[in-house]
Amino acid sequence: MFTGSKKEIIELIKRRGTLSIDEAVEQISLAKTTLREHFLQLERDGYVKRDYVRSGPGRPSLEYQLTPKGDSIFPSSESKLIRNIIHYLKSKGNQQLVEDFFEDFWDQRLKEAQERIESAGADDPESKISVLMKMLNEEGFMPEFELDRESETMTVKECNCPFREVIKETRLPCKLEQLFYRKLFSEKTERTTYIAEGDHSCTYNIPLE
């Protein structure tokens, strides 16, 4: 996903846990100003976050660490493992347990989204979408948003599916994701493209109500 110096920065943070710009200067053959700009861009894109660490008297030092989005860049077998767990449970006659798990998971997601929206004081569809986009980014959906005032619709495009391996075993997450949008915004929300059927994204059209 990343190449060159940004890849080096991400890998250094992964190995060390945290990384300061001065430490990056010692390891990467780039000017401090260039590296600082790379850190800021990675932070804006949600891959790293800053933290101020105090290790003695004086001002705390600025260090960076990976966010969940940044950590997800590295190879993981979690999705495949979960897929195998689902297959195992289904093969043992525990289909209802699988359904109960996913329904509870999406109920918790809905609750979190509603709490974030309420905390932000978002009381109109556009403000709610703004809050949701941040949450979807954190979850790895790589969302995009468009507003069409002429047709009075909002469009959310999820360009990545964090549950890609899971839906090879069950499409329940897909059903629950559409219900998630309908409960959060409008019962008239429709999914118009669908990754599981070969499209490049899952797209949700939400009427402005």
C-alpha positions in Angstrom: 0.0 0.0 0.0 2.8 2.4 0.9 6.2 2.7 -0.7 9.4 4.6 0.0 9.8 6.7 3.0 6.2 6.5 4.2 6.5 2.7 4.2 9.7 3.0 6.2 7.9 5.3 8.8 5.0 2.9 9.2 7.3 -0.1 9.6 9.5 1.7 12.1 6.5 2.7 14.2 5.2 -0.9 14.0 8.6 -2.3 15.2 9.2 0.3 18.0 5.6 1.0 19.1 6.2 4.8 19.0 8.4 7.0 16.9 9.5 10.6 17.1 10.5 12.7 14.1 14.0 13.0 15.4 14.2 9.2 15.7 13.0 8.9 12.1 15.7 11.3 10.9 18.3 9.0 12.4 16.9 6.0 10.4 15.6 7.5 7.2 17.7 9.5 4.7 15.4 12.5 4.4 15.4 16.0 5.7 13.5 16.7 8.9 11.1 19.0 7.2 10.2 16.3 4.6 9.7 13.7 7.3 7.6 16.1 9.3 5.3 16.5 6.3 5.1 12.7 5.8 4.0 12.3 9.5 1.4 15.1 9.1 0.0 13.5 6.0 -0.1 10.0 7.6 -1.9 11.6 10.6 -4.4 13.4 8.4 -5.2 10.2 6.6 -5.8 8.4 9.9 -2.8 6.0 9.9 -0.9 7.5 12.8 -1.8 9.6 15.9 0.4 11.8 18.0 1.1 11.4 21.7 3.1 13.5 24.1 5.4 11.5 26.3 7.1 12.8 29.4 10.3 10.9 30.3 11.8 13.4 32.7 11.9 17.2 33.5 11.1 19.6 30.7 8.6 19.5 27.9 7.1 16.2 26.9 8.3 14.8 23.6 6.1 14.4 20.6 5.8 10.8 19.4 3.6 9.0 16.9 1.9 5.6 17.1 -0.2 3.6 14.7 -4.0 3.9 14.8 -6.2 0.8 14.2 -6.3 1.8 10.5 -2.5 2.0 10.4 -2.1 -1.4 12.2 -4.5 -3.0 9.7 -2.0 -2.4 6.9 0.1 -5.3 8.1 -0.8 -8.9 7.2 -3.3 -10.6 9.5 -5.1 -14.0 9.4 -8.0 -12.8 11.7 -10.6 -12.7 9.0 -9.7 -16.1 7.7 -9.8 -17.4 11.3 -13.2 -15.9 12.0 -14.5 -17.4 8.7 -13.3 -20.8 9.8 -14.9 -20.4 13.2 -18.2 -19.6 11.6 -17.9 -22.6 9.3 -17.2 -24.8 12.3 -20.2 -23.5 14.3 -22.5 -24.0 11.4 -21.2 -27.5 10.8 -22.0 -28.3 14.4 -25.6 -27.1 14.1 -25.0 -23.7 15.7 -26.4 -21.5 12.9 -28.6 -19.6 15.4 -25.5 -18.8 17.6 -23.8 -17.4 14.5 -26.9 -15.2 13.7 -27.2 -14.1 17.3 -23.5 -13.0 17.4 -23.7 -10.9 14.2 -27.0 -9.3 15.2 -25.5 -8.4 18.6 -22.4 -7.0 16.9 -24.4 -4.8 14.6 -26.6 -3.6 17.5 -23.5 -2.5 19.3 -22.2 -0.7 16.1 -25.6 1.1 15.8 -25.5 2.1 19.4 -21.9 3.4 19.0 -22.9 5.4 15.9 -25.9 6.9 17.6 -23.9 7.8 20.7 -21.2 9.5 18.5 -23.9 11.5 16.6 -25.6 12.6 19.8 -22.2 13.5 21.4 -21.4 15.7 18.3 -24.8 17.4 18.4 -25.5 16.3 14.8 -29.2 16.8 14.2 -29.4 16.8 10.4 -28.5 14.1 7.9 -25.4 15.9 6.6 -24.0 16.3 10.1 -24.8 12.7 10.9 -23.0 11.5 7.8 -19.9 13.5 8.8 -19.8 11.7 12.1 -20.4 8.3 10.5 -17.7 8.8 7.9 -15.1 9.1 10.7 -16.3 5.9 12.3 -16.3 4.0 9.0 -12.8 5.2 8.3 -11.7 3.8 11.7 -13.3 0.5 10.8 -11.5 0.2 7.5 -14.4 0.7 5.1 -12.6 3.4 3.1 -15.8 5.4 2.7 -16.7 8.2 0.2 -19.6 10.5 0.4 -21.6 12.6 -2.1 -24.5 14.9 -1.6 -27.0 15.5 -4.4 -29.4 18.3 -3.5 -31.2 18.1 -6.8 -32.4 14.5 -6.1 -32.3 15.1 -2.3 -30.2 12.1 -1.7 -26.9 11.3 0.0 -24.6 8.5 -1.2 -22.2 6.6 0.9 -19.8 4.4 -0.9 -17.9 1.8 1.1 -14.8 1.0 -1.1 -13.5 -1.7 1.2 -15.2 -4.6 3.0 -13.5 -5.4 6.3 -15.6 -8.5 6.4 -14.6 -9.9 3.0 -13.5 -13.3 4.3 -16.6 -13.6 6.6 -19.1 -13.0 3.8 -17.6 -16.0 1.9 -19.2 -18.0 4.7 -22.3 -16.0 5.5 -24.0 -12.9 3.9 -25.6 -11.9 7.2 -23.2 -9.0 7.7 -24.4 -7.6 4.3 -28.0 -7.8 5.4 -27.3 -6.2 8.7 -25.2 -3.4 7.2 -28.2 -2.3 5.1 -30.4 -2.4 8.2 -27.8 -0.4 10.0 -28.1 2.5 7.5 -31.9 2.2 7.5 -32.1 2.5 11.3 -29.6 5.3 11.4 -31.1 7.4 8.6 -34.1 6.2 6.7 -36.1 3.1 6.0 -36.0 4.1 2.3 -32.2 3.6 2.2 -31.2 1.3 -0.7 -28.0 -0.5 -1.5 -27.3 0.0 -5.2 -23.9 -1.7 -5.6 -22.5 -4.7 -3.7 -19.0 -5.9 -3.4 -20.1 -9.5 -2.7 -21.7 -9.5 -6.2 -18.6 -8.3 -8.0 -18.9 -4.5 -7.7 -16.0 -2.3 -6.6 -17.9 -0.9 -3.6 -21.1 -1.2 -1.5 -23.1 1.9 -2.2 -26.0 3.2 -0.1 -28.4 5.8 -1.4 -30.0 7.7 1.5 -32.9 10.1 0.9 -32.8 13.4 2.7 -35.8 13.5 5.0 
